[in-house]
Amino acid sequence: MDASPKKVRVYSLSTCPACNKLKKFLDENEIVYESIVVDSLDSGEQWLASKELKKYNPSGSYPTVVIEEVVKGFDEPGLKQALGL
C-alpha cells in the first residue's frame, strides 16, 4: 500500500447490504476510514450528511465512498485502484 494512506470516507445506511459488504472489504484490507451511517444520525445531521453526499454523488445512492475521489457503490476493481491495492 502507499506510504501515506489516503483519506477514505464512507456514506452508508445501517440496513444496506452493499454498505456492509463495502465496510467488510475495507476492514479485511486494513483500510482506515471514516464511517458516516446516515440513518443513525439525528434529523439535522442526516440532512447535512445527505447534502454533503450529493456533492460527491448527485444520485445520493448508498454506499458512496470518497477516496480523495469518488467511487460509487461497491465497485471492487475501482476500490482497489483508488486504494492502491
N, C-alpha and C positions, 0 to 999 in steps of 0.2 A: 504494500500500500504506500501511498505518498508519504513523504517525510512530514509534511504539515497536513493534518486532517482537514477535510472540507467541512464547512458548516452545513448541517443537514437538519431540515425541519419537516415534520410530517403532520399534515392536517388529516384527521381521521374522525370516524364515528365509532362509538363503543360497540355497536351491533353489526358493523360492516365486516363480512368475512374477508374481503380483499385487503382491508386495512390491517386486520390481524395477521394475514399471510405476509404482508409487507413488513410489519414490525418483527415478525419471526425471522424473516430473511435478513433484516438489518442486524438483529441480535446474533444470529448464527454467524454473521460475517464480522462481528465485533465492531459495528459501526455505531459511534456515539451520535445520538440525535435528540433533538427537542421534539417532544410529542405534544400536540395540541389536539385533545379529544373534544371536539366542538360541542357535542351533545351533553358533555358533563359540565360545561361552563354555565354560569347564570345567564339570563337573557341578554343583558347588556354586553357581557363578554362574548356571547355567541354572535351577536350582531357584528361586533368589531372583528372577531376572528373570521366570520364569513366574508366581510368586506375585504379583509387582507387576503384571504384565499383567492377571491375573484380577481385581485390584481395579478396573481400568478396564473390562475386557471379560470378564465371567464365563464366556463360552463359550470363551475362550482362543484365538480364531481369529487368523490372520495374514493380512495385516498389521493391526496395531492402531496407530492414530495418536492421540496425545494432543496436542491443541492448546488448552491451557487448558480443554479439554473433550474428550470422546472422539468420534472418528469411526472407525467400524469398516470395515475393508476399503478398497478403492479406490473411494470414492464421490466422483467428481469434483465434482458440484454441492455436496455437503456440504463438501468440502475447500475449494472456492473461497469458500463462505460463511464458514467458520470462519477462513480466512486473509485475508479481506477483499480477494479478487482480483476 
